[in-house]
Amino acid sequence: MLDNSHAYITMKTSIALFDLNTDQLSEEQQVELNRVVSKTIGIQQKVLAAKEAEKVYVDEPQLDKAIALIKQNFESEAAFEQALLANQLSEPGLREALRSELSSEAVLAYVSKDIPEVTEQQALAFYQRHPDKFLQVERRAAHHILLTINEQFEENKPKQARARIQSLANKVTSANFEKLAERHSECPTAVNGGYLGLVSRQQLLPELDEVLFNMTSESFSQPIYTGMGYHLLWCKQHYPEHRVSFDDAKAKIKQSLYEHAQKQQQRVWLSRACKGENLN
């Protein structure tokens, strides 16, 4: 019988590494899982045995929140309980395992709490050293309407669907496209007025990609056939390739550099706590 932390870490790591439950793993995957779990548990134990662990405390509301977040991944309470059972866990056991995990994370946060804030000068220096990181490819703001082909429904047979999409193509405007998409489109994007997002090349089906990137701003396509059915595209706006300005990138650069410094500090501390043991 696995102890609670071991059972929880095994379950979590199997999903993280392979997106599979432990009983679905190949022999080779099981070996790798065992290696990673053993390393993770060893590090966690040494973190919790360090004197800094006396400085942190995980309270019950934190545990309640952590369990609630895990339950969100399951369709029902019964499915959650079945998953616990399959991994030799109970809810109290999961709670105990989460206390150890959150305490370990709190220790690492504690040992890196004195990292200074990243200055604007440091952020600017990074921006200037890595210009390639701030290039934004050409994109198009796009909406679409989709009418699928389905021989079981009269209005979705090929001839009828083609006639319906042509009728929509004859009436769409910038003012009514989103409403028509909400009413007629058979794509999940219908709830957002058919909005596909800021699309870069090769994100859409090839037939749509070719048409979209030959459209002008505020223009509409003629019906386009793909294996999904008939589409209408609205190219709402062009966003040409450009370099993101420092002002727009600054906040993310500062956050990224700060988190990198935190991780570096934590790694140095872990190396001492684990006495030079390989942390990879």
C-alpha positions as CSV (number, residue, x, y, z in Angstrom):
1,M,0.0,0.0,0.0
2,L,1.4,3.4,-1.1
3,D,1.6,6.2,1.5
4,N,-0.6,9.2,0.7
5,S,2.0,11.5,-0.8
6,H,3.5,8.7,-2.9
7,A,0.1,7.7,-4.2
8,Y,-0.8,11.3,-5.0
9,I,2.5,12.2,-6.7
10,T,2.3,9.0,-8.7
11,M,-1.2,9.9,-9.9
12,K,-0.3,13.5,-10.7
13,T,3.0,12.7,-12.4
14,S,1.5,10.0,-14.6
15,I,-1.0,12.5,-16.0
16,A,1.6,15.2,-16.3
17,L,4.2,13.1,-18.2
18,F,2.0,10.8,-20.3
19,D,-1.6,12.1,-20.0
20,L,-2.5,8.5,-18.9
21,N,-3.5,6.8,-15.7
22,T,-0.9,4.5,-14.2
23,D,-2.7,1.4,-15.2
24,Q,-2.5,2.5,-18.9
25,L,1.3,2.9,-19.0
26,S,3.7,0.8,-20.9
27,E,6.6,-0.9,-19.1
28,E,9.0,1.7,-20.4
29,Q,6.7,4.5,-19.2
30,Q,6.3,2.9,-15.8
31,V,10.1,2.8,-15.4
32,E,10.3,6.6,-16.2
33,L,7.4,7.3,-13.9
34,N,9.0,5.5,-11.0
35,R,12.3,7.4,-11.6
36,V,10.5,10.8,-11.6
37,V,8.3,10.0,-8.6
38,S,11.2,8.8,-6.6
39,K,13.2,11.9,-7.3
40,T,10.2,14.2,-6.5
41,I,9.5,12.5,-3.2
42,G,13.1,12.6,-2.2
43,I,13.3,16.3,-2.9
44,Q,10.0,17.0,-1.1
45,Q,11.1,15.2,2.0
46,K,14.4,17.2,2.2
47,V,12.6,20.4,1.7
48,L,10.1,19.7,4.5
49,A,13.0,18.6,6.8
50,A,14.8,21.9,6.3
51,K,14.7,24.5,9.1
52,E,12.9,26.9,6.7
53,A,9.9,24.6,6.8
54,E,9.2,25.9,10.3
55,K,8.5,29.3,8.9
56,V,5.5,28.2,6.7
57,Y,2.0,27.0,7.5
58,V,-0.7,25.7,5.2
59,D,-4.2,26.4,6.6
60,E,-7.4,24.5,6.1
61,P,-8.9,27.0,3.6
62,Q,-5.9,26.6,1.4
63,L,-6.4,22.8,1.4
64,D,-10.1,23.3,0.7
65,K,-9.3,25.4,-2.3
66,A,-6.7,22.9,-3.6
67,I,-9.2,20.0,-3.4
68,A,-11.9,22.0,-5.1
69,L,-9.5,22.8,-8.0
70,I,-8.8,19.1,-8.4
71,K,-12.5,18.2,-8.3
72,Q,-13.1,20.6,-11.2
73,N,-11.3,18.1,-13.5
74,F,-13.9,15.5,-12.9
75,E,-17.4,15.2,-14.3
76,S,-19.0,14.3,-10.9
77,E,-18.2,13.6,-7.3
78,A,-18.5,9.9,-8.1
79,A,-15.9,10.2,-10.8
80,F,-13.6,12.0,-8.4
81,E,-14.0,9.3,-5.8
82,Q,-13.5,6.6,-8.3
83,A,-10.2,8.2,-9.4
84,L,-9.0,8.3,-5.8
85,L,-9.9,4.7,-5.3
86,A,-8.0,3.7,-8.4
87,N,-4.9,5.4,-7.1
88,Q,-5.2,4.0,-3.5
89,L,-6.2,7.3,-2.1
90,S,-9.1,8.6,0.1
91,E,-10.1,12.3,0.4
92,P,-8.5,12.6,3.8
93,G,-5.4,11.0,2.3
94,L,-5.4,13.4,-0.6
95,R,-5.7,16.3,1.9
96,E,-2.6,15.0,3.7
97,A,-0.7,14.7,0.5
98,L,-1.7,18.2,-0.6
99,R,-0.6,19.6,2.7
100,S,2.9,18.2,2.1
101,E,2.9,19.5,-1.5
102,L,1.7,23.0,-0.6
103,S,4.1,23.2,2.4
104,S,7.0,22.3,0.1
105,E,5.9,25.0,-2.4
106,A,5.6,27.5,0.5
107,V,9.1,26.7,1.6
108,L,10.5,27.4,-1.9
109,A,8.5,30.7,-2.0
110,Y,9.9,31.6,1.4
111,V,13.6,31.1,0.5
112,S,13.2,33.2,-2.6
113,K,11.0,36.0,-1.1
114,D,13.8,38.5,-1.0
115,I,14.4,38.6,-4.7
116,P,14.5,42.3,-5.7
117,E,12.0,43.7,-8.2
118,V,13.3,43.9,-11.8
119,T,14.1,47.5,-12.7
120,E,13.0,49.2,-16.0
121,Q,16.6,49.4,-17.0
122,Q,17.0,45.6,-16.6
123,A,13.9,45.0,-18.6
124,L,15.0,47.4,-21.4
125,A,18.4,45.7,-21.5
126,F,16.7,42.3,-22.0
127,Y,14.4,43.8,-24.7
128,Q,17.4,45.2,-26.6
129,R,19.4,42.0,-26.3
130,H,16.6,39.8,-27.7
131,P,14.8,41.6,-30.4
132,D,13.7,38.4,-32.1
133,K,11.6,37.5,-29.0
134,F,9.3,40.5,-29.6
135,L,8.5,40.0,-33.3
136,Q,4.8,39.5,-33.9
137,V,3.9,37.7,-37.1
138,E,1.1,39.0,-39.4
139,R,-2.3,38.3,-38.1
140,R,-5.9,38.8,-39.1
141,A,-9.0,39.4,-36.9
142,A,-11.5,37.0,-38.4
143,H,-15.0,35.7,-37.9
144,H,-16.8,32.9,-39.7
145,I,-20.1,31.2,-40.3
146,L,-20.2,27.4,-40.8
147,L,-23.0,25.3,-42.3
148,T,-22.2,21.7,-42.0
149,I,-23.1,18.9,-44.4
150,N,-25.4,16.2,-43.0
151,E,-27.5,14.0,-45.2
152,Q,-29.8,13.2,-42.3
153,F,-31.2,16.7,-42.3
154,E,-32.9,18.2,-45.3
155,E,-31.4,21.7,-44.7
156,N,-27.9,20.3,-44.4
157,K,-27.8,18.3,-47.5
158,P,-25.1,19.6,-49.9
159,K,-27.4,21.4,-52.3
160,Q,-29.5,23.0,-49.6
161,A,-26.4,24.0,-47.4
162,R,-24.8,25.6,-50.5
163,A,-27.9,27.6,-51.2
164,R,-28.2,28.7,-47.5
165,I,-24.6,29.8,-47.3
166,Q,-24.9,31.8,-50.6
167,S,-28.1,33.5,-49.2
168,L,-26.1,34.5,-46.1
169,A,-23.1,35.7,-48.3
170,N,-25.5,38.0,-50.2
171,K,-26.7,39.7,-47.0
172,V,-23.7,39.9,-44.6
173,T,-22.4,43.3,-43.6
174,S,-20.1,44.5,-40.8
175,A,-23.2,45.4,-38.8
176,N,-25.0,42.1,-39.0
177,F,-22.3,39.4,-39.4
178,E,-22.0,38.5,-35.7
179,K,-25.8,38.3,-35.3
180,L,-26.1,36.1,-38.4
181,A,-23.3,33.9,-37.0
182,E,-25.0,33.5,-33.7
183,R,-28.3,32.5,-35.4
184,H,-27.0,30.3,-38.2
185,S,-23.5,29.1,-37.7
186,E,-23.0,25.5,-36.6
187,C,-19.6,26.0,-35.1
188,P,-19.0,26.5,-31.3
189,T,-17.7,30.0,-32.2
190,A,-21.3,31.0,-32.9
191,V,-21.8,32.0,-29.3
192,N,-19.1,34.7,-29.8
193,G,-20.4,35.9,-33.1
194,G,-18.3,33.5,-35.1
195,Y,-15.0,35.0,-33.8
196,L,-12.0,33.0,-34.7
197,G,-9.5,35.2,-32.9
198,L,-6.4,36.9,-34.1
199,V,-5.3,34.3,-36.6
200,S,-1.8,33.8,-38.0
201,R,-0.9,31.8,-41.1
202,Q,-1.5,28.0,-41.0
203,Q,-3.7,28.2,-38.0
204,L,-6.9,27.5,-39.9
205,L,-7.8,24.8,-42.4
206,P,-5.7,25.3,-45.6
207,E,-8.8,26.3,-47.7
208,L,-9.7,29.0,-45.2
209,D,-6.1,30.1,-44.6
210,E,-5.5,30.7,-48.4
211,V,-8.6,32.8,-48.7
212,L,-8.2,34.8,-45.4
213,F,-4.7,35.9,-46.2
214,N,-5.7,37.2,-49.6
215,M,-8.6,39.3,-48.2
216,T,-8.6,43.0,-47.4
217,S,-9.7,44.5,-44.1
218,E,-13.5,44.7,-43.6
219,S,-14.1,42.3,-46.5
220,F,-16.2,39.1,-46.8
221,S,-15.5,35.9,-48.6
222,Q,-17.7,34.0,-51.0
223,P,-18.7,30.5,-49.7
224,I,-15.7,28.2,-49.1
225,Y,-16.1,24.4,-49.0
226,T,-14.0,22.3,-46.7
227,G,-14.5,18.8,-45.3
228,M,-16.4,20.4,-42.4
229,G,-19.0,22.1,-44.7
230,Y,-19.5,25.6,-46.2
231,H,-17.9,28.7,-44.6
232,L,-18.1,32.4,-44.9
233,L,-15.2,34.5,-43.7
234,W,-15.2,38.1,-42.5
235,C,-11.7,39.5,-42.4
236,K,-12.3,42.3,-39.9
237,Q,-8.8,43.8,-39.6
238,H,-5.2,43.3,-40.7
239,Y,-2.4,43.3,-38.1
240,P,0.9,43.4,-40.1
241,E,4.1,41.9,-38.8
242,H,5.7,44.2,-36.3
243,R,7.9,44.4,-33.3
244,V,6.1,44.7,-30.0
245,S,7.0,48.0,-28.4
246,F,9.0,48.0,-25.1
247,D,6.1,49.8,-23.4
248,D,3.7,47.0,-24.3
249,A,6.3,44.2,-23.5
250,K,7.7,45.7,-20.3
251,A,5.3,44.2,-17.7
252,K,5.7,40.7,-19.1
253,I,9.5,41.1,-19.3
254,K,9.7,42.2,-15.7
255,Q,7.5,39.3,-14.5
256,S,9.5,36.7,-16.5
257,L,12.9,38.0,-15.3
258,Y,11.6,38.0,-11.7
259,E,10.3,34.5,-11.9
260,H,13.6,33.3,-13.5
261,A,15.5,34.9,-10.6
262,Q,13.2,33.2,-8.1
263,K,13.7,29.8,-9.7
264,Q,17.5,30.3,-9.7
265,Q,17.5,31.2,-6.0
266,Q,15.3,28.2,-5.3
267,R,17.6,25.9,-7.2
268,V,20.7,27.1,-5.3
269,W,18.8,26.5,-2.0
270,L,17.7,23.1,-3.2
271,S,21.2,22.1,-4.2
272,R,22.3,22.9,-0.6
273,A,19.3,21.2,1.0
274,C,19.8,18.1,-1.2
275,K,23.6,18.2,-0.7
276,G,24.5,18.4,-4.4
277,E,22.1,15.6,-5.5
278,N,21.1,15.8,-9.2
279,L,17.8,17.7,-9.2
280,N,16.8,16.9,-12.9
